[in-house]
Amino acid sequence: GLTPGMKFGVIGLGGLGHMAVKFGLAFGCNTTVISRGTTKKESSLNDLKAHAFIDSKNEDEMKAAAGTFDFIVCTVSAKYDLAPYLNLLTYDGKFIVVGAPADPLDLRAGALIFKRITMAGSLIGGIKETQEMLDFCGEHNIVCDIEKISAQEIDGAYDRTVSGDVKYRFVIDTATI
């Protein structure tokens, strides 16, 4: 798990990613958002108060961050190349996958073996873990940032989700159904 002072990276800043940033900060981690491009940089640093931002398409930024992260959680649900992200981890680093790409990811065993990297996945905890998470959120005032929409706005919200234009999750107002 996360411990204070740990260098923690969050890949993907959407519904899961923004919550991961909030958890990392609440645990006292040095928290960095890792995203393709810079469109979410300002929101990451100013709204969510992440300590740093890395544009994964910027080779210089990725090279400078190589071998510096203790723990990375990946929320991306599209296919991506694991290698550049695993390269960000230090020895005995942890890479946790919570996004579920439809296509298989390619993994070179050497990327794990030579740095003793642990890679795992997680979907959801049981009742005990869920209650612990809710208690932690209550103690640290962690809530989801949402955009509430009416039922009539679903098609537009879907299009915005596909294009990455949502901050950070849509919620349908059931009174409009």
Disulfide bonds with the S-S distance in Angstrom:
none
